[in-house]
Amino acid sequence: MRVSKRATGAVALGAAFALVASGCSGSDSDGGDAGASSDGAITIEGTQPENPLVPSNTTETGGGKIIDWMWTGLVEYPNDGGAPRNALAESIETTDSKVYKIKIKENTKFHDGTPVKAKNFVDAWNWGAYSPNGAQNGSFFADIDGFTEVHTEDPDGAEGPQKAPEPTAKEMKGLKVLDDWTFEVTLAAPTAVFPTKLGYSTFMPLPDAFFTQKPEEFGRKPIGNGPVKFVSWEDDQMIKLTRFDDYQLRDKMKIKDVNVRIYQDDTAAYNDLLSGNIDFMQQVPVSSLAGDKWKTDLGERAIASTTPSTGIIAFPIYDERFRNAKLRKAISLSINRQEISDKIFFGNRKPADSWANPLTPGAAPGNCTSCQFNPEEAKKLLADAGGFTGKLTLAYNADASHKEWMEAVAQQIKTNLGIDAVAEGVPTFAVFRQNINAHKMTGMYRAGWQQDYPDVENWVNPLYVTGGSSNDGQYSNKEVDRLAREASSAANIEESHAKFAEAVKLIDQDVPSVPIYFGGQQSGHSEKVKKLELTNVGELDITSVEL
């Protein structure tokens, strides 16, 4: 599940997307004003990160939210869903949407006390783009001139006998340090959406210390430049963070310590929330939604919000059993999304009917024709595809509330198509994601998406372009790739969105995945929290917390 991040000047590009609710409630019994709580601590629910914490190699939320708290990028996305604005960037200037001059604020620091300089961005981006380094998010640098010289792809996939050719360069020619606080980015073609992307964690700076050690060693004791710094990490137990007192930008911490308790069971986390053992839970269990039990349990501490995310089930198209688009469409048409919304989520999720979440700028509603419920057409398509032999597994991570809806989907496929479909849980999210990234899935699998930055490009390029950072099922359509390239290099947003709409029409014909529901989030906090806000994607804005 690729899910990113960020909240909280000015890039005048990119439209604002829908408002995400923020919560403010609770008891004053454990503290008064923000000053009185400035040395307090909170414990929040989290999951084991898949990989060591390196920004350009993190593609899931367990590690992603930690990176979002530990780093501050060039731009940020306000909690209220407003347009991106400058954070560490003093200015981002362009006259042609191809050459960007970026000046950063002077004398800000990494957590090791070293200054954040222009070279720290350039070096980090070059490292992330250089394909032998294996950064999962390397494709996000594809806009930059010289990317194709530093990033090559394995022509027959990880399991094939061929190997990716050696890159002809180690650094992108489109990156140039002008002075300590200024660098220039030249893109391969004009790209109007480029500044909007720069708040995504892949584009964070890395300290000089990163380049003196192995990436996995750095990632176990990461050094960022954000409002909190790393203290310790005990696998499957706890990640501890503390306030970075030398943080000089706008959003400073109002409390001192943040403990991320790692759970393998969201019901256990919810019980800890109710008993006051943790102070925030981003998504309460599905079992607490019936009859609005979670609202009764939490009272004013319950927070409902709408987020730009979609629940998806993906196909391992590298498995020959799933290469027939008619089969994939048949499975999608056999699923009654409204019934799942009503009976499993009790109306707290909306049935998905489009490929990009409609809260996203440039996303068109209702463009997923395979999202319609049509069991008769599904049966015809399945017959045309030659049927499906054997068991169809639908895998999900069992440490969050996915069992109920995945089992419901499996039952609908079984009932409406006669396929022996069964949902199977994988104990932890980290192991689940490792299997997906290793292309070891032998059946369909849960693969939800939360946008990284507010533009429809983020719902196409990473997911459905050949070699995309989160194209885990290895879907490939050369015409989709061509249209996406043209859309990504459009000189203005309107042209870009029009081209992406053309690409989505082809994606809709191919059905590389199955959108199921649009995100609705039900969060809660403890009585000791006086105030908090959620980010534009529903994560906790830790700089907003007051006790």
C-alpha positions in Angstrom: 0.0 0.0 0.0 1.6 3.2 -1.1 0.6 5.9 1.1 2.1 9.2 1.7 1.9 12.1 3.5 2.4 15.5 4.6 0.8 18.6 6.1 1.6 21.8 6.8 5.8 30.0 1.4 4.6 29.9 -2.1 4.2 27.6 -5.0 1.3 29.0 -7.1 0.7 25.7 -8.9 -1.8 22.9 -8.3 -5.4 23.3 -7.3 -6.6 22.8 -3.7 -8.2 19.5 -3.0 -11.1 18.7 -0.6 -10.9 19.7 3.0 -9.8 17.1 5.5 -11.4 17.4 8.9 -9.2 18.2 11.9 -10.1 17.3 15.4 -10.0 19.5 18.5 -11.5 18.2 21.7 -10.8 16.4 24.9 -10.2 17.1 28.5 -8.1 19.8 30.1 -7.5 17.7 33.1 -4.0 16.7 32.1 -2.7 20.1 31.1 -3.5 23.7 30.4 -2.1 25.8 27.7 0.5 24.7 25.2 3.3 26.0 27.3 2.3 23.8 30.2 2.5 20.7 28.0 5.7 21.6 26.2 7.6 18.7 27.9 4.9 16.1 27.6 4.8 12.9 25.6 2.3 11.0 23.5 2.2 7.4 22.4 0.5 6.6 19.1 -0.4 3.5 17.1 1.9 2.5 14.2 3.1 -0.4 12.1 6.6 -1.9 11.5 8.3 -0.1 8.6 9.0 -2.4 5.7 12.6 -1.0 5.2 15.1 1.1 7.1 14.0 4.7 7.0 15.5 6.2 3.8 13.1 8.7 2.1 13.6 7.6 -1.5 13.3 3.9 -0.5 10.1 4.1 1.5 6.8 3.3 -0.3 4.4 2.5 2.6 2.8 4.3 5.5 4.4 2.5 8.4 7.8 4.1 7.6 6.3 6.9 5.6 4.7 8.7 8.5 8.0 8.6 10.5 9.8 10.1 7.6 7.2 12.8 7.2 7.7 13.8 10.8 11.5 13.6 10.8 12.1 15.5 7.5 10.9 18.9 6.1 11.0 19.3 2.4 11.0 22.2 -0.1 7.2 22.6 -0.1 4.4 21.4 2.1 0.7 20.6 1.8 -1.5 22.5 4.2 -3.8 20.5 6.5 -6.9 22.2 5.1 -6.2 20.9 1.6 -5.0 24.2 0.3 -2.4 24.7 -2.5 1.2 23.6 -1.9 3.3 26.3 -0.3 7.0 26.8 0.4 8.5 25.2 3.5 12.3 24.9 3.4 12.3 26.6 0.0 12.8 30.4 0.1 11.8 30.6 -3.5 11.1 28.3 -6.5 11.4 30.3 -9.8 10.9 29.4 -13.4 10.1 31.2 -16.6 9.4 28.2 -18.8 8.4 25.3 -16.5 11.6 23.5 -17.6 14.4 25.2 -15.7 13.7 25.8 -12.0 16.0 27.9 -9.7 15.4 26.8 -6.1 16.8 28.8 -3.2 16.5 27.3 0.3 16.3 29.0 3.6 19.8 29.6 5.1 21.3 27.9 8.1 18.7 25.3 8.9 20.1 22.2 10.4 20.0 18.4 10.2 19.6 16.6 13.5 23.4 16.0 13.6 23.9 19.7 13.7 25.2 20.0 10.1 23.7 22.7 7.9 21.1 21.8 5.2 22.6 23.0 2.0 21.7 22.9 -1.7 24.1 20.0 -2.2 22.2 17.9 0.2 19.2 18.0 -2.1 21.2 17.4 -5.2 23.2 14.5 -3.7 20.1 12.9 -2.3 18.2 13.1 -5.6 21.1 11.7 -7.6 21.4 8.8 -5.1 17.7 8.1 -5.3 17.7 8.2 -9.1 20.8 6.0 -9.7 19.2 2.6 -10.3 22.1 0.4 -8.9 21.2 1.9 -5.5 17.8 0.2 -5.7 15.7 3.0 -4.3 12.0 2.0 -4.8 11.0 5.6 -5.5 13.7 6.2 -8.1 11.2 6.8 -10.9 9.9 10.0 -9.2 13.1 11.7 -10.5 12.2 10.8 -14.1 11.3 14.4 -15.0 14.9 15.6 -14.5 17.2 15.9 -17.5 19.7 13.0 -17.5 17.5 10.6 -15.6 17.7 8.0 -18.4 21.5 8.0 -18.2 21.5 7.1 -14.4 18.5 4.9 -14.3 18.1 1.7 -16.3 15.5 -1.1 -16.0 15.8 -4.9 -16.0 14.4 -5.9 -19.4 12.9 -9.2 -18.2 12.1 -8.4 -14.6 13.9 -9.5 -11.4 13.2 -13.2 -12.1 14.5 -13.3 -15.7 18.1 -14.1 -16.8 18.9 -10.7 -18.1 20.2 -7.8 -16.0 19.7 -4.1 -16.2 22.4 -2.5 -18.3 24.9 -0.4 -16.4 24.0 3.3 -16.3 26.2 5.6 -18.4 26.3 8.3 -15.7 26.1 8.5 -11.9 24.7 12.0 -11.7 21.8 13.7 -13.6 23.0 16.5 -15.8 19.8 18.4 -14.9 21.0 19.1 -11.4 23.5 21.9 -10.6 24.5 23.5 -7.3 24.8 27.2 -7.8 25.9 28.1 -4.2 25.4 26.9 -0.7 21.7 27.8 -0.7 20.8 27.6 -4.3 20.5 24.9 -6.9 19.1 24.6 -10.5 16.9 21.9 -11.8 16.6 21.4 -15.6 13.8 19.0 -16.6 13.8 16.9 -19.8 10.7 18.8 -20.9 8.5 21.6 -19.4 6.5 20.2 -16.5 4.1 22.4 -14.8 3.3 20.1 -11.9 6.9 19.6 -10.9 6.9 22.1 -7.9 3.8 20.4 -6.5 5.7 17.2 -6.2 8.5 18.6 -4.1 6.8 18.1 -0.7 6.7 14.4 -1.2 9.3 12.5 0.9 11.3 11.2 -2.0 12.6 14.7 -2.6 13.9 15.2 1.0 17.5 16.2 1.6 20.1 13.8 3.0 22.9 14.8 5.4 26.6 14.2 4.4 26.6 11.4 7.0 24.3 9.3 4.8 27.0 9.0 2.1 29.6 7.7 4.6 27.7 4.5 5.5 25.5 1.9 4.1 21.9 3.1 3.4 20.4 0.3 5.6 22.7 1.4 8.5 21.6 5.0 8.1 18.0 4.0 7.9 18.2 2.2 11.2 19.4 5.4 12.9 18.1 8.1 10.5 19.1 11.8 10.5 16.5 14.1 9.2 15.9 17.9 9.3 12.3 18.0 10.6 10.6 18.9 13.9 11.4 15.6 15.6 14.6 13.5 15.7 15.2 9.8 16.0 15.9 8.2 19.4 15.6 4.4 19.0 13.8 1.6 17.2 12.9 -1.8 18.6 11.5 -4.0 15.9 7.8 -4.8 16.2 7.7 -2.9 19.5 8.5 0.8 19.5 10.0 3.7 17.6 10.9 6.6 19.8 11.3 10.2 18.6 12.0 13.5 20.4 11.7 17.2 19.7 14.5 18.8 17.7 15.1 21.9 19.6 17.2 23.5 16.8 14.3 23.3 14.4 13.9 26.8 12.9 10.9 26.6 10.5 7.3 27.4 11.1 5.8 24.2 12.7 7.7 23.6 15.9 6.7 20.9 18.4 4.5 21.8 21.3 5.3 18.6 23.1 8.7 16.8 23.6 8.4 13.1 22.9 6.6 10.9 20.5 6.5 7.1 20.9 5.2 5.0 18.0 4.0 1.7 19.4 4.0 -1.0 16.8 0.9 -3.2 16.7 0.1 -6.5 14.9 -3.6 -6.2 15.8 -5.7 -3.1 15.5 -8.3 -4.3 18.0 -5.5 -4.4 20.6 -4.5 -0.9 19.6 -8.1 0.3 19.9 -8.5 -1.2 23.4 -5.3 0.6 24.4 -6.8 3.8 23.1 -9.9 3.4 25.1 -7.9 2.6 28.3 -5.6 5.6 27.7 -2.5 3.5 27.0 -2.0 5.2 23.6 -3.0 8.8 22.7 -3.9 8.6 19.0 -5.1 5.9 16.5 -5.5 6.9 12.9 -8.1 4.3 11.9 -10.2 2.5 14.4 -11.1 -1.2 13.6 -14.0 -1.9 11.3 -15.7 -3.9 14.1 -16.2 -0.6 16.0 -18.1 1.1 13.1 -21.3 -0.9 13.5 -24.0 1.3 15.1 -21.3 4.1 15.4 -19.9 2.3 18.4 -16.6 4.1 18.0 -18.4 7.4 18.5 -20.1 6.1 21.6 -16.8 4.8 22.9 -14.8 8.0 22.2 -17.4 10.8 22.4 -15.9 14.1 21.6 -12.5 12.4 21.0 -13.8 10.7 17.8 -12.6 12.4 14.6 -14.3 11.7 11.2 -12.5 12.8 8.1 -12.4 12.3 4.3 -9.0 11.5 2.7 -7.7 11.2 -0.8 -7.2 7.5 -0.7 -8.7 4.4 -2.3 -9.0 0.8 -1.2 -7.7 -1.4 -4.1 -7.1 -5.0 -4.9 -4.3 -5.6 -7.4 -3.4 -8.4 -9.8 0.1 -9.9 -10.1 0.1 -9.6 -13.9 3.6 -11.2 -13.9 1.6 -14.4 -13.2 0.3 -15.7 -16.6 -3.0 -16.6 -15.0 -3.9 -12.9 -14.7 -2.6 -11.6 -18.1 -6.0 -11.8 -19.8 -7.8 -8.4 -19.4 -11.2 -10.0 -19.8 -10.6 -12.2 -16.8 -9.5 -9.1 -14.8 -12.6 -7.2 -15.8 -14.9 -10.1 -15.1 -13.6 -10.3 -11.5 -14.1 -6.5 -11.1 -17.6 -6.6 -12.5 -18.6 -9.4 -10.1 -18.0 -7.2 -7.0 -20.9 -5.3 -5.5 -19.1 -2.3 -4.0 -22.3 -0.7 -2.6 -23.0 -3.8 -0.6 -19.5 -3.8 0.8 -19.9 -0.1 1.7 -23.2 -0.7 3.4 -22.7 -4.1 5.2 -19.0 -4.0 6.0 -18.2 -0.3 6.5 -21.7 0.8 7.5 -21.6 3.6 5.1 -18.3 5.0 6.2 -16.6 4.3 2.8 -18.0 5.2 -0.6 -18.0 2.7 -3.5 -15.1 3.5 -5.8 -16.2 4.5 -9.3 -13.0 6.1 -10.7 -9.3 5.3 -11.1 -8.1 8.3 -9.2 -9.7 9.5 -6.0 -12.1 12.4 -6.9 -10.6 14.6 -4.2 -7.5 14.9 -6.3 -7.0 17.8 -8.8 -7.4 16.5 -12.4 -9.3 13.3 -11.3 -12.5 12.7 -13.2 -15.3 11.0 -11.4 -17.1 7.9 -12.7 -14.4 6.8 -15.3 -14.0 3.2 -14.0 -16.5 1.2 -16.1 -15.2 -2.0 -14.6 -16.3 -0.7 -11.2 -19.9 -1.2 -12.0 -21.7 -4.3 -10.6 -22.7 -6.5 -13.6 -22.5 -10.2 -12.7 -24.1 -11.3 -16.0 -21.5 -9.4 -18.1 -18.9 -10.7 -15.7 -19.9 -14.3 -16.5 -19.7 -13.7 -20.2 -16.2 -12.2 -20.0 -15.0 -15.0 -17.8 -16.2 -17.5 -20.4 -14.5 -15.5 -23.2 -11.3 -15.6 -21.1 -11.4 -19.4 -20.8 -12.4 -19.4 -17.2 -10.1 -19.6 -14.1 -8.7 -22.9 -12.8 -7.8 -23.6 -9.2 -8.0 -21.4 -6.1 -8.0 -17.6 -6.3 -6.3 -16.2 -3.2 -6.9 -12.6 -2.1 -4.1 -11.7 0.3 -4.2 -8.9 2.9 -2.2 -7.8 5.9 -3.9 -9.2 9.0 -2.6 -6.5 11.4 -5.3 -4.1 10.4 -9.0 -4.3 9.7 -9.0 -5.8 6.2 -10.3 -9.3 6.9 -14.0 -8.4 6.8 -14.0 -6.6 3.5 -11.5 -8.9 1.8 -13.6 -11.9 2.8 -16.7 -10.2 1.5 -15.0 -9.6 -1.9 -13.8 -13.2 -2.1 -17.3 -14.4 -1.4 -18.9 -12.2 -4.1 -16.4 -13.5 -6.6 -17.1 -17.1 -5.6 -20.9 -16.5 -5.7 -21.1 -14.5 -8.9 -18.4 -16.3 -11.0 -18.1 -19.7 -9.4 -14.4 -19.2 -8.8 -12.9 -20.8 -5.7 -11.9 -17.5 -4.2 -10.6 -17.2 -0.6 -9.1 -14.3 1.4 -5.9 -15.1 3.2 -4.2 -13.0 5.8 -0.4 -12.3 6.1 0.5 -11.6 9.7 2.2 -8.2 9.4 2.2 -5.3 6.9 6.0 -5.3 6.7 6.1 -8.9 5.6 3.2 -8.4 3.3 4.9 -5.5 1.5 8.2 -7.4 1.3 6.4 -10.2 -0.6 4.7 -7.8 -2.9 7.9 -5.9 -3.7 9.7 -9.3 -4.4 6.9 -10.2 -6.9 6.1 -13.3 -5.0 2.3 -12.9 -5.0 0.5 -15.9 -6.4 -3.0 -14.3 -6.3 -4.7 -11.0 -6.0 -3.7 -8.7 -3.0 -4.8 -5.6 -1.2 -3.0 -2.6 -2.6 -4.6 0.6 -1.5 -3.3 4.0 -2.5 -3.1 7.3 -0.6 -1.9 10.2 -2.7 1.7 11.5 -2.3 1.0 15.0 -3.8 -2.2 16.7 -5.0 -2.3 15.9 -8.7 -3.8 13.1 -10.8 -0.3 12.4 -12.1 0.3 10.7 -8.8 -2.5 8.2 -9.5 -1.1 7.2 -12.9 2.7 7.3 -13.1 3.6 5.4 -10.0 0.8 2.8 -10.4 0.3 2.2 -14.1 3.3 3.3 -16.1 5.9 0.6 -16.9 8.5 0.6 -14.2 6.5 2.9 -11.9 7.6 2.9 -8.3 4.4 1.2 -7.1 3.5 -0.7 -10.2 3.9 -3.9 -8.2 1.9 -6.1 -10.5 4.1 -5.2 -13.5 1.3 -3.9 -15.7 2.6 -2.5 -19.0 0.9 -0.7 -21.9 3.1 1.2 -24.2 0.3 3.6 -25.2 -0.4 4.4 -21.6 3.3 5.0 -21.1 3.3 7.4 -24.1 0.3 9.4 -23.0 1.6 9.6 -19.5 4.9 10.9 -20.7 3.1 13.6 -22.8 0.9 14.4 -19.8 3.9 14.7 -17.4 5.7 17.0 -19.8 2.8 19.3 -20.5 3.6 23.0 -20.1 0.4 23.7 -18.2 -1.9 21.8 -15.8 -4.9 21.8 -18.1 -3.0 20.0 -20.9 -1.5 17.6 -18.5 -4.8 16.6 -17.0 -6.4 16.2 -20.5 -3.6 13.8 -21.5 -3.9 11.8 -18.3 -7.6 11.4 -18.9 -6.7 9.8 -22.2 -4.3 7.4 -20.5 -6.9 6.5 -17.9 -9.4 5.4 -20.6 -6.8 2.8 -21.7 -6.2 1.8 -18.1 -9.9 1.3 -17.7 -9.9 -1.1 -20.7 -7.0 -3.1 -19.2 -8.2 -3.3 -15.6 -4.8 -3.7 -14.0 -6.3 -3.4 -10.6 -9.7 -3.3 -8.9 -10.7 -0.1 -7.1 -13.2 -1.0 -4.3 -13.9 2.0 -2.0 -12.9 5.7 -1.5 -11.3 6.5 1.9 -13.3 7.7 4.9 -11.3 7.8 8.1 -12.4 7.4 11.7 -9.7 8.4 14.2 -9.6 8.9 17.9 -7.4 10.4 20.7 -7.0 10.0 24.4 -8.4 12.3 27.1 -5.0 13.9 27.8 -4.9 15.4 24.3 -6.3 18.9 24.3 -5.9 19.7 20.6 -4.7 18.0 17.4 -5.0 18.3 13.7 -4.9 15.8 10.9 -2.8 16.3 7.8 -4.3 16.6 4.3 -4.1 12.8 4.0 -5.4 12.0 7.5 -2.2 11.4 9.4 -1.5 13.0 12.7 0.2 16.4 12.5 2.4 16.0 15.5 3.4 19.6 15.5 -0.2 20.5 16.3 -0.6 18.3 19.4 -1.3 20.1 22.7 -1.8 18.3 26.0 
